[in-house]
Amino acid sequence: MFASLLLALTPGQYVESKEFPRAKQEAALAATAGIVHTETGGEGAAVVVKYDKQRSVVYLLTAAHIVPPGQEGNGVKLEFYSPKTFPKVDRTIEGSVLVRLPTQDIAVIQALMKDPGGVSALKMCPPDQLPKGEQVKLTVLTVGCDGANRTPKLLTDILLRKNVPVKPSGDKVLCWETQLPPEVGRSGGPLIDQKGYLLGICSGSENKRGYYTHVLEIQRALRAAGVGWLVDAELKVPAGQPVGSAKNREKN
């Protein structure tokens, strides 16, 4: 987290959960944004994973199917919330798609943010902290924007197992399977463990179960796409990395 959070209680904002006390839920809320793809109107959620203080740039992950490539560029609108302002939007900023990874259903979003006050970032779960075993049965937290006006909604879910579904394209991608199928608008939102780590990104549902792209799959794909600095803390953002002018890069 790179900003202190101002606390406020709004009825219905939080879930009753002994595994996720208020502070963890507030951090999850402050790291999640509603996202709208300018060209297609695709809506969902995105989660902040890095803030580059030197360049005043925030980086988020979302689902690639929300922001498909098109003719009008890569523009998106991001709506951030905070525990203080919820359910009203704290701020709205313009961003752009930096990288699309359609096989893993992941996209990287970048946006200028000179003052990150009230916004936090979620750290991707280290490999040695991942849930163990094929059958997990662990209480987790999810955040999505399935409410009116893309208002974030916090829910607890049960992490059932790792799974490798076969997509219509024939690709096999490592995912987490959860007990609850996500509602429309939750795609791109985070799956969070009890330590506050990001475990995965919401991709969709199948057979009345939720599917979230596994963090290991995300990390491998990001490194292969040349944005390993989002994963590896010792790597710095390339000095010449443009902001707001990313091309429709497709990596698989």
N, C-alpha and C positions, 0 to 999 in steps of 0.2 A: 504494500500500500504506500502511495506517495503523497497522500493528503489526509489530514485529520478529518474525521467525519463528525458532522453536527447531528446530534441525535434528536429524533422526534417520533412520537407514536401516532400512527394513523390506523384507525380500525380497519382490519382486513389486509393490512400491508404485510404482516408477518404471519408465519405459521407457528403453531404450538409444537415445539420439538425440543426434547432434552439433548438430542445430538447436535442441534444447531441453535445455540443461544443467540440472543439478539445481535451481538456484535458481529458474528459471522454472517448473519442474514443481511445486515446493513452493508457490510463490505461487498457481498455479492450484488446487492442492488446498485451500489455505487460504481460497480465495474461493468454493468450491463446497460446497453443502449438499444433503443428501438432504431431500426434501419429501414429506409425506403429506397429502392433502386429508382433513380430519376427517370430512366427511359421506359421501363416496363411497369413501374408501380409495384414491383415485388416487395413484400413486407415480411419482416421477421425481427430477429434479435441479433445482437453482436456483443462480444465480450472483449474488454480491454486486456491486453496481455503485455504491453510495453509502453512506457512513456520515455521519449528521448528528450531530456531536459535541455540539452545543448541546442537542439534544433526546434524545440517546441512542437514536436510531432507525437501524436498518439497513434498506436497501432492496435487494431482489433481483428479478431477472427469471427467469421460468420459462415453460413452455409453457401456454397457456390451456386446452388440452384435459385437462390434469391436474387442474385446479381448476374444474370447470363450476359455473355458478350452481345453487342449490338452495333448499331450504326451511329449512335449519338454519344459515344464515349462511356466513361466509367463513373459518372457522378452518382453519389448517394447522399441522402440526408440522414444525419444522426441526431437522435433525441436522447439526451442524458437526463437522468433523474438523480435525486439524492434523498436521503432520509428526511432532510429538512423540508424539501419542497414537495415531496410526493403527496398526492398523485399528479401534481402539476409538473410540467417539464422544467427542469433546472436551466437547460440551455440547448439550443439547436445549432449545429454546425454542419458545414458541407465537407464531404470527404470524397475519396476516390478509391477504386479498386486497384490494388497494387499487383496482386497475383491471384489467379484462379486455378484451383486444383480440382477439376470436375470429377475425377475418379474417386477421390476421397471426400468429395462434396465439401470442400473447404475453400474459403477465399480470405485474403488478407486485405484489410481496409486501412487506409492512412488518412490522417486529417491534422491540420494545423490546430494547436490548442496552446496558446501562450500562457494561460492560467488554468492549471489542472485542479484548482481548489474544488473539493467535493467529489472528485472522481478518483477511483482506485483501480488497481490492476490485479489480476489473478495470476499466480505463478503456475506454470504447467507442472504437473506432478512428476517428481523424479522417479526413474525406474525402480529404485529400491524402496519407494514408498507406495507403490501400486498395490491394490488389493490382490491377495494371493488366491490361487485355485480357480477352477473352472466354475464352480458353483459358489457364488459370493454371498448373496443375501445380506447386503449392507444398505443401511439407510443413507440416502444421498439427497442433495439439494439441487433443484433445477430452477432456472429463471428464464422466462420467456415473455413475449409481448403479445399475448392473446386476448387482452382485455380491450375495452373501448379506447380508441385513440392510441393503440399500441402501448398502453400502460403496462409496465412490467408486473409480473405475477410470480410470487415465490411459491414453490411446492416441494414437499418431500416426496421421494419415490424410493423404490427398492431396486438396487442394482442386483440383477439376477445372475448374469454370467457374461463371459466373453463369447462372441459369436462372429462368424465370418459369412455373412449373407452374400449370395450371388446377385449382383445387380442386373437389370435388363440388358446392360451392355456386355455382360459376361464377366465383368471385373469382380474380384473378391477383395473385400476391404474389412480389416479388423474393426469390430464395433463392440460397444457395451450394449447389452440388452437390458431394458428396465421393465418394471411391471406395468407402468402406465403409458399408454400411447399418447404422444404430445398432441395438443390441439393446434389448429392452424394459427400461425403467428409465433410459434415457439421455435421454429427452425432457426439455427444459428446461435441459440442460447447455450449457456454453459451447464455442464454436469459437474458438480462440486462435491468433494469428499469432506469428511468431518474435520480434517486438518486445514481445510480452506484451499486445497489444491484443485486445479482444473483437471478433470479426468477425461473430458470429451466435449464435443460440440454436437448439438441436436441436428440430426439429418432427416428423420422421418419415422414412420411406423410400419410395422408388418405383423399380420396375425395378432392384432390387438396388443402389441408390445412396442415400446419405444426403442429407437436405435440412435446411438450417439457414436460418431467417429472417435475411435480410441486415441488417446493422447500419443501413444507410441507411433501409430499410423500418421498422425498429424506431424509429429516431430520429424519422422523420416521424410515425409513429403516436403516439408518446409526446407529442410537441408538440401534436398535434391533440386528444389526450385531456386536455390541461391539466396534464400533468406534465412539461413541458419542462425543469424544473429538474433532472431526472435526466440530461438530455443536455447542457444549457448550464451550464458551471461558474459563470458570472457570475450566474445566477439562484439565489435562495435558496428553500428550502422555505417555503411559505406559513405564517405564524405560527399560523393557526387550523386547520391540517391535523390532523384527529383521528388517533389511533393505536389500532388494534384495533376500530374500529367502522365500517369501510368498507362501503358498500352494494354491491349487485350492479350495478355500473356497466358498461354495455355500450357500447363505442365502436367504430365502424367507419370 
